[in-house]
Amino acid sequence: MNIQNLKITQGQMRNLIIAIINVDSQDSKNKTKNHGKQIKDDAKYEALRREGASKEKAARIANSPNSSQNGGKSSPLEERTKVQLLEHAKKIGIIGRHNMNKPELIDAIRNH
């Protein structure tokens, strides 16, 4: 296939140019942006946002003092007691947690 034989519309060409410009500008912004004093770990916050996490969730994880301490080795939610689940739900701000049973707490924590 010859590149000269490609049929590209003006809109497609515009989108291609914009994409190239965005990639170049992202490469020049390799340093971490300062999100102010409300975000404790800017690099972690930006990484989570790039992965698709909401601003609230990324901020909550970036601000938690020991979010990476367990390194993915925390016990499964089903193995925790209801008291432990209530503490975790309180930490992440789930409203109405005291009226929930254990399966409802697990679901609320996973979907928060």
C-alpha positions in Angstrom: 0.0 0.0 0.0 1.3 3.4 -0.9 0.7 6.3 1.5 -0.3 8.5 -1.4 -3.3 6.2 -2.2 -4.8 6.7 1.3 -8.1 8.5 1.3 -8.3 10.7 4.4 -11.0 13.2 5.0 -10.3 16.7 6.4 -11.8 15.7 9.7 -9.6 12.6 10.0 -6.5 14.7 9.2 -7.5 17.3 11.8 -7.9 14.6 14.4 -4.6 13.0 13.5 -2.8 16.4 13.8 -4.5 17.1 17.2 -3.5 13.6 18.4 0.2 14.2 17.4 0.2 17.6 19.1 -1.2 16.0 22.3 1.4 13.3 22.4 4.2 15.8 21.9 2.8 18.0 24.7 2.4 15.1 27.0 6.0 14.0 26.4 7.2 17.5 27.4 5.2 17.3 30.6 7.1 14.4 32.2 7.4 16.2 35.5 4.5 15.7 38.0 2.0 18.5 38.3 1.5 20.1 41.8 -2.1 19.6 42.8 -1.9 21.7 45.9 -1.7 20.8 49.5 -4.9 18.8 49.4 -3.1 16.0 47.4 -0.3 14.4 49.4 1.2 12.2 46.6 0.9 14.0 43.3 2.6 11.2 41.2 0.3 8.5 42.6 -2.8 10.8 42.0 -1.8 11.4 38.4 -1.1 7.7 37.7 -4.5 6.8 39.1 -6.2 9.5 37.0 -4.4 8.2 33.8 -5.7 4.7 34.7 -9.3 6.0 34.7 -9.9 6.5 38.4 -12.3 9.4 39.4 -10.8 12.5 40.9 -12.4 11.6 44.3 -11.0 8.0 44.3 -7.6 9.1 43.1 -7.4 11.7 45.8 -8.5 9.3 48.5 -5.9 6.8 47.6 -3.1 9.3 47.1 -3.9 10.9 50.4 -4.2 7.7 52.5 -1.1 7.4 54.7 -0.4 3.7 54.1 -2.2 2.9 50.9 0.7 0.8 49.5 1.9 -0.7 52.8 0.2 -4.0 52.2 1.2 -4.2 48.6 -2.0 -6.0 47.5 -1.7 -8.5 50.3 -4.7 -7.4 52.4 -7.2 -10.1 53.3 -10.2 -10.6 51.0 -13.3 -8.8 52.1 -15.2 -12.0 52.7 -12.7 -13.1 55.3 -13.0 -9.9 57.4 -15.4 -9.4 60.3 -18.4 -7.1 60.1 -16.6 -4.8 62.5 -13.5 -4.6 60.3 -15.8 -4.0 57.3 -17.5 -1.2 59.2 -14.2 0.4 60.0 -13.1 0.2 56.4 -16.5 1.6 55.2 -16.1 4.5 57.6 -12.6 5.3 56.4 -13.8 5.5 52.8 -16.9 7.4 53.7 -19.8 5.1 53.0 -23.1 6.5 54.3 -25.6 4.2 55.9 -23.1 1.5 56.7 -24.5 0.7 60.1 -27.8 -0.5 58.5 -26.0 -2.8 56.1 -25.4 -6.5 56.6 -22.0 -8.1 55.8 -22.7 -8.8 52.0 -24.1 -5.3 51.6 -21.0 -3.8 53.2 -18.8 -5.8 50.9 -20.7 -4.7 47.9 -20.7 -1.1 49.0 -16.9 -1.1 49.6 -16.2 -2.7 46.2 -18.4 -0.3 44.3 -17.4 2.9 46.1 
